[in-house]
Amino acid sequence: MKTLEKALKLIVTPLALSMALAGCMSLAPKYERPAAPVAPAFPEVPRAGGTALPVATSEAPAALAWQRFFADARLRQLIEMSLANNRDLRVSILNIEQARAQYRITRAERLPTVSGIVSGNRQTTGDDAPISSIYQAGFGVSAFELDLFGRVRNLSQAALAQFLATEEARRTTQISLVASVANTYLTLLADDELLAITQQTLKTREESDRLTRLRFENGVVSKLELQQSTSLVETARAELARFQRQRAQDANLLTLLVGQTIPENLPAGATLAATELPELPAGLPSDLLTTRPDIRAAEQQLIAANANIGAARANYFPRISLTGSVGSASTELSGLFKSGSFGWTFAPQAVLPIFDLGRIRAGVDSARAGRDIAVAEYEQSIQTAFREVADALAGQATFSEQLRAQRAVAAAEQDRYNLSELRYKSGAASYLDLLDAQRSLFQAQQLAVQANLQRLQNQVTLYRVLGGGWSEPVAAAPLAQASR
């Protein structure tokens, strides 16, 4: 046993020394976050008409959970179902699992792999020579790289950054999913209002057409007025068919986002006209660096590219590997573990590149180009986020006034239609005036619904682009812990 202990010390001591030296040097450039290539503040847009949304909050959007941002109970349940069943989100979670496994594989290369070895060999050296036997059993370490120049460590850091980037991609997917479900749900509410308006318009036009037909049969109006009345009725029917098709398609999209058939026993939702969403503060562009997961993902990709430079530079230097084993050997199987049968081997190897036709230099150049690409993509992600927030802020400042004005137009057109109808029945106005009033009223009502939809969807978009909508699911907690 003393012989075995001595052999183990001879193997373990160099391995321990090599592990202590491994990673003591890194040839990767020092990472510095690039400066944000945007203005220090978002552009100010004067609020049209001096109006403000009914509900306001000074809480940062990233800290405002979607359960609090969306007050509609039906919408909240739809979002919960989508987070549990949406296939895009499921793929993002599985991508995290794959990236984490790849990181663990790369990290394992920083430590030696110890294997159990059992072998036997029987051979002869000639026709009349006796059979010779050799049996071996023990433990061995094969080609463990002594990472003096940080090649393996940089590869491990790159894999870790890739893993963290996939986690941020999952957060981006969830935020986008929450916003997509909300916007599609709001579109369905708008479809319902447009259908109701169209059905009412069709009913009114059919009644008007019936009266016009009676007046034509009695010779009061011409065939031209009759055809104009019929045209309006058929136009309303065509619009009704279009809105019915649009609603069915939007419902199919919502089912796809939710990831399952939508149950019929969900709570009743609010109408589009009764729906309000909080007004959100803009904050500073620098806040996006910490609240936008897509920007954080781009930065992790940049960190990975920076580490790859260090791994590529390490190829200029010798690659030292250690191979060793400790165990027993005997010519007889029964004597494999007897005293005096134990021994050890220790075989370090150093490989220094001398002539490779510029392969290593090309690898370093490729890694540097990859880092420059990652810098450009990181800066572009910031600029894209800046533009998205600025656009949404412009909408928040103007959509309310647009909606107010459009509703005023619809109310005025309603009065105009009522007056035109009275004047036509009394003979003070022509039928053309009534038809024009009907067309204008229908168009104004549609535009009012669309303006309200755009206002609400803009608030959802602003909530998304400011980093809101993310919450850590309970099932994802082990994933977050694995990255620490």
PEZI-V729611 format. One record per backbone hydrogen bond with DSSP energy under -0.5 kcal/mol. CO is the residue of the C=O (numbers start at 1). NH is the residue of the N-H. Records with the same first field share a line. If there is no record, write none. Layout:
CO->NH ; NH
This chain:
1->5
2->6
3->7
4->8
5->9
6->10
7->11
8->12
9->13
10->14
11->15
12->16
13->17
14->18
15->19
16->20
17->21
18->22
21->24
36->38
44->46
47->50
48->51
55->279
60->63 ; 64
61->64
63->65
64->469
65->68 ; 69
66->70
69->71
72->76
73->77
74->78
75->79
76->80
77->81
78->82
79->83
80->84
81->85
82->86
86->90
87->91
88->92
89->93
90->94
91->95
92->96
93->97
94->98
95->99
96->100
97->101
98->102
99->103
100->104
101->105
102->106
103->107
104->108
105->109
106->109
107->110
108->111
112->114
113->142
115->140
117->138
119->136
121->134
123->132
132->123
134->121
135->330
136->119
137->328
138->117
139->326
140->115
141->143 ; 324
143->145
144->322
145->147
146->148 ; 320
147->23 ; 150
149->27
150->154
151->155
152->156
153->157
154->158
155->159
156->160
157->161
158->162
159->163
160->164
161->165
162->166
163->167
164->168
165->169
166->170
167->171
168->172
169->173
170->174
171->175
172->176
173->177
174->178
175->179
176->180
177->181
178->182
179->183
180->184
181->185
182->186
183->187
184->188
185->189
186->190
187->191
188->192
189->193
190->194
191->195
192->196
193->197
194->198
195->199
196->200
197->201
198->202
199->203
200->204
201->205
202->206
203->207
204->208
205->209
206->210
207->211
208->212
209->213
210->214
211->215
212->216
213->217
214->218
215->220 ; 221
216->219
222->226
223->227
224->228
225->229
226->230
227->231
228->232
229->233
230->234
231->235
232->236
233->237
234->238
235->239
236->240
237->241
238->242
239->243
240->244
241->245
242->246
243->247
244->248
245->249
246->250
247->251
248->252
249->253
250->254
251->255
252->256
253->257
254->258
255->259 ; 260
263->266
271->275
272->275
279->57
284->287 ; 288
285->288
286->289
287->290 ; 291
288->292
291->293
292->295 ; 296
293->297
294->298
295->299
296->300
297->301
298->302
299->303
300->304
301->305
302->306
303->307
304->308
305->309
306->310
307->311
308->312
309->313
310->314
312->315
313->316
314->317
318->320
319->321 ; 351
320->146
321->349
322->144
323->347
324->141
325->345
326->139
327->343
328->137
330->135
332->335
333->336
335->338
338->341
341->329
343->327
345->325
347->323
349->321
350->352
351->319 ; 353
356->359
358->362
359->363
360->364
361->365
362->366
363->367
364->368
365->369
366->370
367->371
368->372
369->373
370->374
371->375
372->376
373->377
374->378
375->379
376->380
377->381
378->382
379->383
380->384
381->385
382->386
383->387
384->388
385->389
386->390
387->391
388->392
389->393
390->394
391->395
392->396
393->397
394->398
395->398 ; 399
397->48
398->402
399->403
400->404
401->405
402->406
403->407
404->408
405->409
406->410
407->411
408->412
409->413
410->414
411->415
412->416
413->417
414->418
415->419
416->420
417->421
418->422
419->423
420->424
421->425
422->426
423->428 ; 429
424->427
430->434
431->435
432->436
433->437
434->438
435->439
436->440
437->441
438->442
439->443
440->444
441->445
442->446
443->447
444->448
445->449
446->450
447->451
448->452
449->453
450->454
451->455
452->456
453->457
454->458
455->459
456->460
457->461
458->462
459->463
460->464
461->465
462->466
463->468
464->467
471->473
473->476
474->477
476->480
477->481
478->482
479->483
480->483
481->484
